[in-house]
């Protein structure tokens, strides 16, 4: 049997739920397919203690607040997943869970999706599978005696083998995992690459508020050279600025970028001081822009000169390690917080660039009727965030409704 629907949405995370909501508002018949449960990646592909990196007043859909939670709190991952599930249920969105889409092909002037439950044909398809698809794990360390995992497989310190831990990657995930591990009494090494390091709060406002006021959420593309720079920010422990000097003070040994592995030694690039300095420069630039904006707008926000004071650089920065002997340091686990790559291999349509990204203009692909939502920089910097996916979904739903 072949099922036919006007519009098929593939993926039941934040982007898929947002798209369904706007299609429903416009009266567009549609179906959402989710391979597992709504917001599954929040449930099972994150560590146990994860909280959202933005306060709940910000990290939500405009149509619904988090029920019974202080707006300034950083919601635990289970709360975030429950928010999306409740949102979909109370609006009676047509989400079908536990159905994986294994193939998508062009069919006449529409599309044919192959699923675990059969074939579905649709005039329009919205791909809402998100940016966190295939974990990137460098094949550097080949020692079978060392446990290695991606950050999406890490759960908690007690689930790891005894011994020291090397965390590679100091964006939000890597930095937060390293802090949790050292707080649990583990010996931790953290490989720090290029990063942006915004203040958690400044002059009484969260940094996500400042990004909005400074127009940074609406940027259309990353500035040249920053396309792959990670952001070190945290909502953990009530939310605080991710300062690598502070992590070193807790006992984390900072390293430069991880390199080749040979004869038990992991080579470390001599770039740690540069990466820390550039992160500081980014941090100070946000403060400078915020100060200028507050002055220009006459905002009555308390000045915060202490935010510009840094702790001294730790010895791991001034006298860096350039080769790490994993066995001598007792390292039993490596956690690769090295991000994800897109995987659209199940889509059998020539619509992708060499880097695997779809060819599109703000989510509208070159092929009539095929759309993408929830990807980083889809239309602007905010596109992969909850409220950003909502805004893109509203625009794409209108485009679908207007198709002849």
Buried (B, 14 or more C-beta within 10 A) or exposed (E): EEBEBBBBBBBBBBBBBBBBBBBBBBEBEBBBBBBBBBBBBBBEBBBBBBBBBBBBBBBBBEEBEBEEBEEEBBBBBBBBBBBBBBBBEEBEBBBEBEBBBEEBEBEEEBBBBBBEBEBBBBBBBBBBBBBBBEBEBEEBBEBEEBBBBBBBBBBEBEEBEEBBBBBBBBBBBBBBBBBBBBBEEBBBBBBBBBBBBBBBBBBEBBBBBBBBBBEBBBBEEEEEEEEEBBBBBBBBEEBBBBBBBBBBEEEBBBBBBBBEBEEEBBBBBEBBBEBBEBBBEBBBEBBEBBBEBBEEEEEEBEEBEEBEEEEEBBEBBEEBBEEBEBEEBEBBBBBBBBBBEBEBEBBEBEBBEEEEBBEBEBBBBEBEBBBBBBBBBBBBBBBBBBBBBBBBBBBBBBBBBEEE
